[in-house]
Amino acid sequence: MGKNDKADDWKSEAKALKAKLSKLRKQLKAEPAPTPVKAKPPVSPLAPPGGFPAMPVIAGVEFAAVEAEVRYKNRKDVMLVRMAPGTTIAGVFTRSSTRAACVLDCQAKLAGKPASDQGAAIVVNSGNANAFTGANGQASVDRVTGSVAEALGIPVSRVFSSSTGVIGEPLPDDRITAKIGELKAALATDAIEMAARAIMTTDTFPKGATAEIDGDGGKIRIAGIAKGSGMIAPDMATMLVYIFTDAKISAANLQKLLSRNVDDTFNAITVDSDTSTSDALILAATGQSPAAEIALRSPVAKAFEAALRGVMMNLAHQVIRDGEGATKFVEIRVTGAASPEDAHKVAMSIANSPLVKTAIAGEDPNWGRIVAAVGKSGAQADRDRLTIRFGDVVVAENGWRAPDYREEEGAAHMKGQELLIQVDLGLGKAAKTVWTCDLTHRYIDINADYRS
């Protein structure tokens, strides 16, 4: 074969390859790009080691959850709770001036003091907050709660709803109402964990807590679930919390017990200083325990309140342990304040300080940032009476670094997952304890693409 023949062959092969390449390019342009699948977020390192706890059946309560694709695909995102006739309801809600339609609806229904002789229900969706949606928001609430009321045969005044997720987007409520029949058919007394998973957004684990006490004539049980991970600086409760008990107790007394235990539990936590538009805590008592009705100021009432407070505290702490990007669980104790209000101001100023929280993330015992947080709080403070401790290590006192303080001692405490920061103002007897977490780059990652 001559040189010219070989050259012709090479030209033919090259031409054929170019044609194939052109064809492949056209095919790639014609085919839609595959939708990227987000990796499931890792479970928080601060999650309870045993996972979701074993929860008792609360007589008179049933749960169900389904996939409605309100926003998420391939995960349960709507849950329904049905409660028996005789159930009393109490609640606390965000004081945000941009409250979601479902929050306003729940507040109006509870203010109307609905009779407890008929059943009740709670319906919750994740993925869309139905907040800042104008008149359409209430219309969506009405359609969803009306559909539940019709399906379960109860008054709409006894159907409470919550929504959590992206703010400012219309709620595709038709996706929820289309699933009410399926939810009703799936109701079961032992499906509380499934319900806890359905209300999650950026949470990395479902949250549950339980307690049991001896009442007059039988056991009284309490079981609660919660969701919350970011946008946590409650002004009544936390993101979403639902607590159920079989106790016999009036709605008025139930509300009293709930309201007076909120400030030291859910109102004493912060992840990022942002209060949600959708915060809601609903407490329901079915009255189906064999124990006698709880009367305030009785020994049983005291035991019940302590147990309820324990469940509330447990759930509040789990929210902090699941703080977006959290690697440290931080308790901040402020003592010696001139007033309870000042103690709260100082504690929250420290807990919400980005400089303090990033120092904690970097395991840096930068006590100067705590001094700055005390000073900016607006509370009465005296530099020369201030004492700061990391754990039991005295870091600063009398307006100066403690003479015996060694940096390595403070650094050693900061390396733990469970940290304690103590501040004594030396001005009075008021005290406050709050809980927070560190601020890591993971928090930015989560919130930078939350809507994508």
N, C-alpha and C positions, 0 to 999 in steps of 0.2 A: 504493500500500500504506500502510495506516494505521500509527500508532505502535504500537498493540497487536499488529498482525501482525508487525512487525519484532522486537518484544520476544519474541514467541513463538518466532520463528525462532532468535534468539540462545540462548534457553533450550534449544531442541532440540539445537543444535550443542554447547552446553556439556555437556548430558547425554550426548551421544554420545562426546565427548572423554573425559569422566570414565569411561565404560564401557570405552573402549579402554585408558585408563591403568590401570584396575583389572585388566584382562585381562593387560596386560604385567607388572604387579607379580606376579601369580600365576605367570606363566611363569618369571619370574626366580627366584622362590622355589623352584619345582619343579626347575629346572636346577641341577646341581652347579656350584660355582665352578670355573673352570679352574685346574689345578695350575700354580702359578708355575714357570717354567723359570729355573733359576739360570744366570746368565751364566758362560761359561767364564772362569776366572781368567786374568789376563794373565800372560804368561811373565815370570819374574823378570828384572829389568834386568841381573842379574849372570850370567845363563846364558851358557854357552860360545857365542861368536858363530857357530861353524860348525854348531851343533846336535848331534844325536847322531852320534858319530864312525863312520867306516867300520870295521867289526869283522871280523876274520878268522874263517873257519870253524875251529872247534876240532874236530879229528878225534875222533869218538866221542861227540859231544854233539849232541842235537836239541832243538828248542824248539817249543812251540805255545801259543796263548792263545785263549780264547773268552769270549763274553758269557754269564755264568751268573746275573746279577742277584742276586748275594749281597746287595748293597745298592744298587749303582748300576745305572742303566738306560742302554742305548745306549752302552756302553763295555765293552771287554774287562776282566775282573776276576778271571780265574783263569788261571794259566799252569802248564805242565808241562814239565819237563826230563827227557829220558831219556839215560842215560849207559851206555856200552858195558861189557861184562864186563872186569874188570881195573882198573876205576876205583878209586882210593884217595880217601878222604874225610877232611877235617879240619874243625873248626868251633870257633867261640867264641860265647858267648851271654851275654845279660844276667844280672847277678847280683841282679836285683830279687827281693825275697822274695815278690812276687806274679806270678811268671813264668806266662806262658800255657801251656796244656796242650801245644801243639805244641813249645814250647821244651823242656819237661821230657821230652817223647817223643824229641826229637832228641838230647838229652844222654844219655838212657838207651841209645839205640841206638849212639851213638859209644863210650860207655863199655864196651859189650859187644864192641867190636872186631870188627865183622862182617867176614867174609871178603870179599875183593875179586874172587873168581873169577867172580862173577855180576854182572849189570847193576845199575844203581842209578837212582833217580829222585828228583826234588824237585817237590812240588806246592805252589803258593802261591795264596792268595786275598787280595784286598783288600776293604775295606769293613766287615769284622768281625774283631776280634782274637781271638775265642774265648778271652778271658782273663777270669778271675774268674767262671767258669761251672761250677764244681764238678765233680762226676763226669761231668756231661754233656759237659764239654769234652774229656776223654779219650775218651769214647765217640764223639764226632764225629771226633776224630783217627783213631781206629781204623777207623771206617767209610770215611773218605776214603783213608787210606793202604792199607787192605785192598782197596779198589776199584781203586786204581792198581796194586797188586801183582798182582792177578788179571788185569787187562787186559794188563799188560806181561810177565807170566810171570816175575816176580822175587820173592824173599823180601820179606815186609813189613818185615823188619829192615833192608832196603836202601832203603826209601822214607822220605824226610824231608819234613816239611811245615812251612809257616809260614803265619801269618794276621796281617793287620794291619788296623786300623780301630777301630771303636767297641768299648770295653771294657764287659763286663758284660751283653752280650746273647747269647742262644744262637745258635750258628752254624747257619744253615739248610743243613746239609751235604748234604741231598738234592738241592739245586740244583747242588752241585759233582759229586756222584757221577753225576748224570744226564748230565753232560757229559764224563765220562772217555772214552767211546768216540769222541766228536767230537775231543777233544784228541789221542788216540792217532792218529787218521786224519790230523790236521793236522801232525804232527811233521815238522820240516824243519831242516836244518843252518843255514839262513840267516835264521831267524826270531827272533834274539836281541833286536832292537829291539822287536818286538811283545811279547815277554816282559817287557821293561823297562817298557813302558807299562802292562801288565796289573797290575803290583804297585804302581802309584802310588795315593796317596790325595790329600793336599792338595798334592802335588808339582805344579809347573807345567811341568816338562820331564823326559823320561826321561834316566837317567844311565848312561853307559858309558865304559869306558877299556880300553886294550889295550897290549900290549908284545910284543916279539919279541927273542930272543937267539940266538946261535949256540951249539948244544950240541956234544957230541962225536959227530959223524956226521950232523948235520942241525939244522934250525931247531926252536926251542921257542917256542910261542906261548901267550899269556895273554890272556884277555878276561873282563871283569867288568861287572856291572850292579848298581845300587843304587837304593833308594828311601829318602827321608827328607826332611823339610821342617820338621816341628815335633816336639815331645817329644824333643828331641835333647840329651842330656847323657850319652853312653854310658858304660857301666861294663863294657865289653869290646869293643864294636864300634859299630855304629850301627843304625839301624832294621832294614833288611833288605839284605844284600849277598850276591851269589852270584858267585864267581870260578871260572873254568874254565881248565885248561891241558892241553896234550897231553903234558906231561912224564912221564917214567918216574921215579917217586919213591915210596918207601914211605910208608905212612900215618903212621908215627911221625915220620919226617923232615919230612913235609909239615906236620904239626901243630907241630913245633918252629919251623919258619920262619914259620908264621902267627902263633903266639902271641907270638913275640918282636918282631913288628913292629906289633902292635895298639896299644900304649900311645902311640907317637909318631905314629899316624895317626888311627884312628877314636876312640881314647880322648883325643885332643887337640883335639876339636871340641865346641862347644856352641852351640845356638841359644837355648835358654830354660831351661837347668838342670834339665829334667825327663827322667828316664830311663824309657824305655818298658818295658812288660811283655813285649814281643815281640821285642826285639833279637836278631838272629841273623846270623852270617856263616858261610857254608859255602864251603869251597874244595875243588874236585874235580880230580883229575889222572887223565886217561884212559890215559896210558902209550902213546899211539899215535903220538907223534913218532918219527921214525927215529933220533933221538939216543939215545945210551947213557943208562942209568940215572944219575940224579944222586946222587952221594955227598957227604955233608956235608964241609965244609972243602976242597973242590976248587975250582978257579977257576970252573968252570961253576956250582957251587952258589952262589958269591958273586955271580956275574952274575945268576943266577935270582932270588936273594933281593932284589937291588937292583931288578930289574924288577918283582917282585911288590910290593915296598914302593912303587914308583912308581905302580902301578895302585891300590893301597890309598889312597895319599895323594891321587891324582887324584879318586877317588870320594868320599873324605871331604870334600875341598874343594868338590866339586859339591853335596854336601848343604848346606854352609854357604851357598853361592851361591844355593840355592833355599830358604833359611830363610824361614819364613812372614813375609811382609811386608818382607823384607830389601831394602835399597837400598845397603848398604855391606858390603864384605868386609874383615874386620879381622884382622890378624896381631898377636899380642901376644907379645913376646919378653921374657922375664925372665932376667937374668944376675946373677952375683955373689951367689947365694943360699948359705946355709950348708950346705944339703943338697938333693938332688934332690926330696925330698918337699916341702921349703919352696918350691922354685921352682915346683912344680906347684900348690901351694896358692895362691900369689900370682897366678899366671897365670890360674887358674880363678876366683879371687875377682874379678879385674878383668873377665874375659870374661863372667861371670854377673851382674855388677852392673846392675840396671835403671837406676840413675842414670847409670852410664857409657854404657850402650847407648842411652838416650834422648838423652843429650848428643850422641853420635855421630850419631844420626838428625837432630838439629837443627843439625848442623855447628858445635857449640859446643865450643871447645877448653878445656873445664872440667877442668883438670888436678887441681883440688882433689878431684874425685870419685875420681880414680885414687889419690891419697894415702889417701883414706878406705878404698878397697877393699884396699890393701896392709895398712892397719892392722887391718882386721877379719878378715884371712885366717887368723890363728892361727899364721902363720909368724914366725920370728925376723926382726925388722926394726929399723933404727936410723934415726930421722928425719934425723939429720945426715949420714948416708952415702948417702942416697937420691938417685938421678938419674933424671929422667923426660925422655923425648924423644918428640916427634911427628914421625915420619919421622926426618930428621937434625937437626931443630931441638931444641936443648937448652932445655927449658921450666923445669925446676927442678933444683937441685943444692945440696948442702951444707945441706939443711934449709930452703931458701928459694928463692923464684923466681930464676931465673938473671938476673944483672944485665943481660945483653944481650938478653934475651927480649922480643919484641914480639908482642902479641896477634894482630896481623894475620898474622904468620907462621904461628902455630898454626892460625888460622882458614883460611888458604889450604890447608894440608894436609888439614883436615877436609872440604873441598869435594870431594875426590876420591872415586872409588868404591872404590879399593883403599887401605886405610889401614894404617899401621904404628905401633904404640905400643910403645916400649921402656922398660923399667924395670930399672935396675941397683941391687941392694940393697947392694953394696959390702961384703959380709960373707964371701964365699967364691968358689968356682969353679963351683958348680952352676948349670945353666941349664935352661930349658924354654920351648918355643914352642907356643902354642895358637892356634886360629882361631875366630872368632865373627862375628856380624853385628850390625847395629843393631836396635833395637826400635821399631817404628813402630805407628801406629794400625791398620794393616792386619792386624797380628798379632792384635789384639783382635777385629777384624771376623771373621777366619777362625775363631777359637776360640770366639767367643760363640755361633755357630750351627752348630757342627761336626756336631751330631746331627740338625739339622733338614733 
